[in-house]
């Protein structure tokens, strides 16, 4: 386990209608990834969650009103898969409006699971 593993994202201003779409798809991921989460808030202005008990670390909080530089240290605990999925969705929806970086390589195995959930739920149009 990597105690210092962190995911980073940055944006200046996001479209509130697109944020609603983003939060709806994040809720879909949360419902379909079978990873226990705690402190879950998903609404038209925020997507927030953490892992449960020892499987939690820092709370992921992607908020419409929290622009600028953001990060979430996940220590590669199980909920990191959902964090990755939400950031992947953010990049698909907000495109160049969001910059995403993390302490890892781009060839995450998580992406296959996220794409599969999108396809199962007929959201192929996001996968340009």
N, CA, C and O of each residue as an XYZ file, in Angstrom:
512
protein
N       0.845     -1.190      0.000
C       0.000      0.000      0.000
C       0.884      1.245      0.000
O       1.885      1.303      0.715
N       0.519      2.216     -0.786
C       1.283      3.442     -0.926
C       0.643      4.534     -0.075
O      -0.369      5.118     -0.463
N       1.233      4.808      1.083
C       0.636      5.770      2.022
C       0.593      7.190      1.459
O      -0.240      7.993      1.880
N       1.485      7.511      0.506
C       1.522      8.864     -0.007
C       0.789      9.051     -1.327
O       0.844     10.133     -1.911
N       0.109      8.027     -1.806
C      -0.553      8.106     -3.115
C      -1.647      9.176     -3.107
O      -2.538      9.167     -2.258
N      -1.560     10.088     -4.062
C      -2.480     11.225     -4.115
C      -2.963     11.450     -5.538
O      -2.206     11.287     -6.495
N      -4.217     11.821     -5.668
C      -4.781     12.237     -6.961
C      -5.038     13.745     -6.893
O      -5.482     14.266     -5.870
N      -4.749     14.436     -8.006
C      -4.862     15.891     -8.060
C      -5.772     16.295     -9.208
O      -5.809     15.638    -10.249
N      -6.506     17.383     -9.007
C      -7.291     17.961    -10.103
C      -7.380     19.467     -9.892
O      -7.254     19.977     -8.779
N      -7.604     20.157    -11.011
C      -7.634     21.617    -10.968
C      -8.611     22.123    -12.022
O      -8.676     21.595    -13.132
N      -9.368     23.154    -11.658
C     -10.254     23.809    -12.614
C     -10.518     25.237    -12.146
O     -10.347     25.561    -10.971
N     -10.939     26.083    -13.085
C     -11.251     27.472    -12.734
C     -12.741     27.682    -12.576
O     -13.180     28.247    -11.575
N     -13.512     27.249    -13.522
C     -14.964     27.394    -13.431
C     -15.598     26.278    -14.244
O     -15.179     26.004    -15.369
N     -16.614     25.631    -13.671
C     -17.290     24.546    -14.374
C     -18.741     24.907    -14.644
O     -19.366     25.626    -13.864
N     -19.260     24.417    -15.729
C     -20.645     24.619    -16.116
C     -21.554     23.843    -15.157
O     -21.373     22.640    -14.969
N     -22.525     24.526    -14.554
C     -23.379     23.880    -13.544
C     -24.285     22.812    -14.155
O     -24.600     21.832    -13.480
N     -24.713     22.968    -15.403
C     -25.531     21.929    -16.043
C     -24.700     20.675    -16.293
O     -25.170     19.557    -16.087
N     -23.465     20.871    -16.737
C     -22.574     19.726    -16.932
C     -22.254     19.073    -15.589
O     -22.070     17.858    -15.518
N     -22.187     19.879    -14.519
C     -21.903     19.310    -13.199
C     -23.029     18.379    -12.763
O     -22.771     17.355    -12.129
N     -24.265     18.716    -13.089
C     -25.392     17.829    -12.766
C     -25.215     16.488    -13.458
O     -25.428     15.438    -12.853
N     -24.822     16.522    -14.735
C     -24.569     15.277    -15.466
C     -23.429     14.505    -14.809
O     -23.519     13.291    -14.625
N     -22.359     15.214    -14.457
C     -21.215     14.607    -13.789
C     -21.638     13.919    -12.487
O     -21.278     12.767    -12.248
N     -22.392     14.616    -11.656
C     -22.780     14.029    -10.367
C     -23.710     12.834    -10.557
O     -23.623     11.864     -9.803
N     -24.594     12.886    -11.545
C     -25.473     11.739    -11.819
C     -24.675     10.516    -12.234
O     -24.975      9.401    -11.805
N     -23.660     10.715    -13.065
C     -22.849      9.578    -13.508
C     -21.963      9.076    -12.377
O     -21.745      7.870    -12.260
N     -21.448      9.972    -11.542
C     -20.687      9.536    -10.367
C     -21.562      8.689     -9.447
O     -21.099      7.686     -8.903
N     -22.824      9.084     -9.268
C     -23.743      8.284     -8.450
C     -23.920      6.900     -9.065
O     -23.964      5.903     -8.345
N     -24.020      6.835    -10.378
C     -24.124      5.558    -11.081
C     -22.890      4.694    -10.803
O     -23.017      3.498    -10.543
N     -21.708      5.291    -10.857
C     -20.486      4.540    -10.548
C     -20.507      4.042     -9.101
O     -20.228      2.874     -8.831
N     -20.839      4.936     -8.189
C     -20.901      4.565     -6.769
C     -21.847      3.387     -6.566
O     -21.550      2.471     -5.800
N     -22.984      3.412     -7.253
C     -23.980      2.344     -7.121
C     -23.541      1.036     -7.764
O     -24.041     -0.023     -7.386
N     -22.621      1.080     -8.723
C     -22.274     -0.104     -9.497
C     -20.871     -0.646     -9.280
O     -20.549     -1.711     -9.807
N     -20.037      0.032     -8.536
C     -18.652     -0.420     -8.377
C     -18.460     -1.377     -7.205
O     -17.376     -1.941     -7.050
N     -19.467     -1.570     -6.394
C     -19.395     -2.527     -5.277
C     -18.216     -2.277     -4.343
O     -17.536     -3.211     -3.918
N     -17.988     -1.022     -4.035
C     -16.941     -0.656     -3.081
C     -17.611      0.125     -1.959
O     -18.218      1.167     -2.208
N     -17.507     -0.369     -0.716
C     -18.161      0.319      0.401
C     -17.603      1.729      0.594
O     -16.390      1.939      0.629
N     -18.523      2.686      0.718
C     -18.143      4.081      0.914
C     -18.850      4.645      2.127
O     -19.893      4.145      2.550
N     -18.265      5.696      2.681
C     -18.818      6.380      3.838
C     -18.873      7.871      3.522
O     -18.191      8.345      2.614
N     -19.677      8.597      4.265
C     -19.759     10.055      4.131
C     -20.072     10.455      2.685
O     -19.448     11.364      2.139
N     -21.044      9.768      2.067
C     -21.371     10.000      0.659
C     -22.364     11.153      0.519
O     -23.430     11.152      1.134
N     -21.992     12.134     -0.303
C     -22.878     13.226     -0.691
C     -22.737     13.387     -2.199
O     -21.647     13.661     -2.701
N     -23.829     13.218     -2.912
C     -23.822     13.438     -4.359
C     -25.035     14.293     -4.682
O     -26.178     13.874     -4.497
N     -24.767     15.505     -5.169
C     -25.856     16.394     -5.557
C     -25.398     17.284     -6.704
O     -24.334     17.052     -7.278
N     -26.177     18.286     -7.040
C     -25.858     19.099     -8.220
C     -24.682     20.048     -8.017
O     -24.324     20.785     -8.935
N     -24.074     20.043     -6.830
C     -22.931     20.919     -6.576
C     -21.729     20.203     -5.967
O     -20.679     20.820     -5.782
N     -21.862     18.899     -5.647
C     -20.778     18.228     -4.932
C     -20.849     16.718     -5.117
O     -21.927     16.125     -5.156
N     -19.659     16.108     -5.230
C     -19.514     14.655     -5.150
C     -18.462     14.426     -4.077
O     -17.304     14.818     -4.223
N     -18.891     13.781     -2.991
C     -18.023     13.640     -1.819
C     -18.189     12.240     -1.240
O     -19.309     11.743     -1.119
N     -17.066     11.600     -0.879
C     -17.121     10.293     -0.226
C     -15.743      9.915      0.299
O     -14.734     10.540     -0.029
N     -15.732      8.890      1.111
C     -14.498      8.316      1.638
C     -14.688      6.812      1.687
O     -15.793      6.315      1.472
N     -13.624      6.092      1.969
C     -13.744      4.671      2.213
C     -14.313      4.453      3.609
O     -14.521      5.408      4.357
N     -14.561      3.212      3.951
C     -15.154      2.877      5.244
C     -14.057      2.432      6.219
O     -13.219      1.593      5.888
N     -14.080      3.003      7.413
C     -13.173      2.643      8.507
C     -11.716      2.607      8.044
O     -11.212      3.608      7.535
N     -11.029      1.464      8.212
C      -9.611      1.373      7.835
C      -9.388      1.456      6.329
O      -8.262      1.677      5.883
N     -10.449      1.281      5.541
C     -10.340      1.404      4.087
C     -10.551      2.844      3.620
O     -10.594      3.107      2.418
N     -10.681      3.767      4.555
C     -10.798      5.182      4.227
C      -9.475      5.891      4.461
O      -8.598      5.376      5.155
N      -9.339      7.052      3.891
C      -8.141      7.869      4.103
C      -8.602      9.324      4.106
O      -9.249      9.743      5.066
N      -8.299     10.112      3.072
C      -8.832     11.466      2.993
C     -10.128     11.456      2.186
O     -10.287     10.663      1.258
N     -11.031     12.327      2.544
C     -12.315     12.411      1.838
C     -12.127     13.040      0.458
O     -11.526     14.105      0.320
N     -12.652     12.360     -0.556
C     -12.695     12.906     -1.912
C     -13.822     13.927     -1.948
O     -14.948     13.621     -1.557
N     -13.529     15.137     -2.414
C     -14.551     16.179     -2.479
C     -14.365     16.977     -3.763
O     -13.524     17.873     -3.836
N     -15.156     16.641     -4.766
C     -15.141     17.367     -6.040
C     -16.376     18.254     -6.016
O     -17.505     17.785     -6.159
N     -16.132     19.553     -5.832
C     -17.230     20.483     -5.616
C     -17.237     21.569     -6.683
O     -16.191     22.110     -7.041
N     -18.412     21.877     -7.178
C     -18.603     22.925     -8.178
C     -18.020     24.252     -7.697
O     -17.505     25.032     -8.498
N     -18.100     24.507     -6.402
C     -17.670     25.783     -5.838
C     -16.260     25.767     -5.257
O     -15.832     26.734     -4.627
N     -15.544     24.673     -5.468
C     -14.186     24.563     -4.913
C     -13.183     24.520     -6.063
O     -12.482     23.528     -6.264
N     -13.133     25.631     -6.815
C     -12.226     25.663     -7.954
C     -10.788     25.887     -7.489
O     -10.520     26.094     -6.305
N      -9.879     25.841     -8.454
C      -8.470     25.936     -8.126
C      -7.877     24.542     -7.995
O      -8.379     23.580     -8.575
N      -6.806     24.451     -7.226
C      -6.072     23.206     -7.036
C      -6.733     22.366     -5.948
O      -7.018     22.870     -4.862
N      -6.980     21.077     -6.235
C      -7.587     20.154     -5.281
C      -6.808     18.849     -5.286
O      -6.131     18.523     -6.260
N      -6.908     18.108     -4.197
C      -6.259     16.792     -4.151
C      -6.952     15.894     -3.146
O      -7.684     16.356     -2.270
N      -6.708     14.611     -3.290
C      -7.217     13.620     -2.345
C      -6.169     12.524     -2.208
O      -5.859     11.825     -3.172
N      -5.630     12.382     -1.011
C      -4.669     11.317     -0.718
C      -5.473     10.071     -0.361
O      -6.161     10.038      0.660
N      -5.381      9.045     -1.211
C      -6.170      7.826     -1.009
C      -5.346      6.662     -0.473
O      -5.911      5.672     -0.010
N      -4.013      6.766     -0.528
C      -3.123      5.685     -0.103
C      -3.455      4.374     -0.821
O      -3.227      3.292     -0.282
N      -3.983      4.476     -2.016
C      -4.413      3.341     -2.853
C      -5.370      2.384     -2.135
O      -5.408      1.194     -2.445
N      -6.125      2.894     -1.198
C      -7.126      2.067     -0.524
C      -8.278      1.803     -1.492
O      -8.380      2.494     -2.505
N      -9.144      0.834     -1.221
C     -10.154      0.423     -2.209
C     -10.985      1.558     -2.813
O     -11.312      1.503     -3.998
N     -11.331      2.574     -2.042
C     -12.162      3.646     -2.582
C     -11.445      4.481     -3.642
O     -12.077      5.269     -4.345
N     -10.118      4.308     -3.757
C      -9.363      5.006     -4.795
C      -9.914      4.662     -6.183
O      -9.864      5.489     -7.093
N     -10.425      3.472     -6.341
C     -11.020      3.059     -7.613
C     -12.208      3.949     -7.980
O     -12.385      4.295     -9.148
N     -13.015      4.318     -6.998
C     -14.165      5.188     -7.244
C     -13.690      6.630     -7.473
O     -14.240      7.338     -8.317
N     -12.676      7.059     -6.726
C     -12.091      8.382     -6.942
C     -11.596      8.480     -8.384
O     -11.898      9.441     -9.093
N     -10.833      7.473     -8.805
C     -10.339      7.454    -10.177
C     -11.504      7.525    -11.166
O     -11.463      8.296    -12.125
N     -12.537      6.721    -10.928
C     -13.690      6.699    -11.829
C     -14.345      8.066    -11.949
O     -14.687      8.494    -13.051
N     -14.521      8.749    -10.840
C     -15.143     10.079    -10.868
C     -14.260     11.088    -11.590
O     -14.764     11.933    -12.330
N     -12.953     11.009    -11.385
C     -12.058     11.928    -12.093
C     -12.037     11.620    -13.590
O     -11.942     12.534    -14.410
N     -12.126     10.354    -13.944
C     -12.202      9.959    -15.349
C     -13.470     10.540    -15.982
O     -13.431     11.063    -17.096
N     -14.580     10.444    -15.272
C     -15.854     11.007    -15.757
C     -15.740     12.530    -15.871
O     -16.234     13.122    -16.830
N     -15.089     13.160    -14.888
C     -14.910     14.619    -14.941
C     -14.174     15.017    -16.217
O     -14.537     16.001    -16.862
N     -13.147     14.261    -16.579
C     -12.380     14.578    -17.777
C     -13.241     14.374    -19.029
O     -13.157     15.164    -19.969
N     -14.065     13.324    -19.048
C     -14.939     13.085    -20.203
C     -15.967     14.214    -20.356
O     -16.235     14.657    -21.474
N     -16.534     14.672    -19.264
C     -17.608     15.671    -19.324
C     -17.065     17.091    -19.465
O     -17.540     17.854    -20.306
N     -16.085     17.446    -18.656
C     -15.584     18.828    -18.648
C     -14.414     19.044    -19.603
O     -13.995     20.180    -19.825
N     -13.889     17.969    -20.162
C     -12.785     17.993    -21.122
C     -11.620     18.833    -20.602
O     -11.120     18.584    -19.506
N     -11.187     19.818    -21.375
C     -10.001     20.595    -21.000
C     -10.237     21.596    -19.869
O      -9.296     22.247    -19.416
N     -11.478     21.724    -19.413
C     -11.760     22.616    -18.284
C     -11.207     22.070    -16.973
O     -11.042     22.812    -16.005
N     -10.918     20.753    -16.947
C     -10.374     20.115    -15.750
C      -9.027     19.502    -16.098
O      -8.889     18.778    -17.084
N      -8.045     19.805    -15.273
C      -6.733     19.172    -15.413
C      -6.610     18.141    -14.297
O      -6.864     18.438    -13.130
N      -6.219     16.928    -14.674
C      -6.116     15.846    -13.694
C      -4.702     15.281    -13.737
O      -4.125     15.087    -14.806
N      -4.155     15.019    -12.547
C      -2.848     14.414    -12.429
C      -2.870     13.549    -11.180
O      -3.690     13.760    -10.286
N      -1.975     12.581    -11.118
C      -1.903     11.743     -9.930
C      -0.527     11.118     -9.843
O       0.242     11.147    -10.804
N      -0.223     10.562     -8.705
C       1.058      9.895     -8.479
C       1.000      8.482     -9.052
O       1.150      7.513     -8.307
N       0.788      8.348    -10.346
C       0.685      7.009    -10.921
C       0.795      7.094    -12.438
O       0.909      8.177    -13.011
N       0.757      5.942    -13.065
C       0.778      5.868    -14.517
C      -0.639      5.982    -15.046
O      -1.607      5.770    -14.316
N      -0.750      6.318    -16.312
C      -2.061      6.487    -16.943
C      -2.759      5.164    -17.253
O      -3.954      5.163    -17.549
N      -2.056      4.055    -17.194
C      -2.654      2.779    -17.593
C      -3.363      2.075    -16.422
O      -3.128      0.899    -16.146
N      -4.208      2.811    -15.767
C      -4.955      2.285    -14.622
C      -5.860      1.117    -15.040
O      -6.548      1.214    -16.056
N      -5.871      0.045    -14.294
C      -6.812     -1.043    -14.610
C      -8.261     -0.637    -14.324
O      -9.193     -1.266    -14.825
N      -8.446      0.399    -13.529
C      -9.796      0.838    -13.168
C     -10.600      1.307    -14.370
O     -11.825      1.184    -14.386
N      -9.921      1.842    -15.376
C     -10.640      2.445    -16.495
C     -11.532      1.429    -17.205
O     -12.611      1.785    -17.678
N     -11.106      0.188    -17.287
C     -11.923     -0.843    -17.944
C     -13.243     -1.038    -17.209
O     -14.289     -1.187    -17.839
N     -13.199     -1.038    -15.896
C     -14.407     -1.199    -15.095
C     -15.346     -0.007    -15.282
O     -16.557     -0.185    -15.418
N     -14.797      1.196    -15.289
C     -15.607      2.409    -15.470
C     -16.265      2.398    -16.845
O     -17.460      2.670    -16.965
N     -15.494      2.087    -17.880
C     -16.042      2.046    -19.245
C     -17.129      0.993    -19.348
O     -18.149      1.217    -20.000
N     -16.928     -0.139    -18.720
C     -17.934     -1.203    -18.731
C     -19.239     -0.731    -18.092
O     -20.317     -1.009    -18.617
N     -19.155     -0.029    -16.976
C     -20.359      0.495    -16.301
C     -21.055      1.515    -17.196
O     -22.282      1.516    -17.297
N     -20.280      2.384    -17.845
C     -20.880      3.370    -18.755
C     -21.629      2.667    -19.884
O     -22.754      3.043    -20.213
N     -21.016      1.661    -20.468
C     -21.657      0.942    -21.584
C     -22.900      0.189    -21.129
O     -23.921      0.197    -21.817
N     -22.817     -0.460    -19.972
C     -23.977     -1.194    -19.443
C     -25.160     -0.262    -19.208
O     -26.313     -0.687    -19.286
N     -24.881      0.986    -18.926
C     -25.927      1.963    -18.637
C     -26.194      2.893    -19.813
O     -26.756      3.977    -19.656
N     -25.776      2.442    -20.997
C     -26.059      3.140    -22.262
C     -25.561      4.592    -22.277
O     -26.241      5.501    -22.753
N     -24.346      4.773    -21.737
C     -23.730      6.098    -21.735
C     -22.515      6.129    -22.672
O     -21.545      6.842    -22.418
N     -22.581      5.353    -23.744
C     -21.478      5.273    -24.696
C     -21.112      6.621    -25.297
O     -19.962      6.827    -25.684
N     -22.056      7.534    -25.382
C     -21.792      8.828    -26.020
C     -20.681      9.594    -25.299
O     -20.050     10.467    -25.894
N     -20.438      9.280    -24.041
C     -19.354      9.946    -23.316
C     -17.985      9.477    -23.797
O     -17.001     10.208    -23.693
N     -17.927      8.260    -24.322
C     -16.664      7.649    -24.715
C     -16.332      8.028    -26.143
O     -16.477      7.218    -27.058
N     -15.894      9.237    -26.330
C     -15.637      9.789    -27.672
C     -14.632      8.995    -28.446
O     -14.318      9.339    -29.585
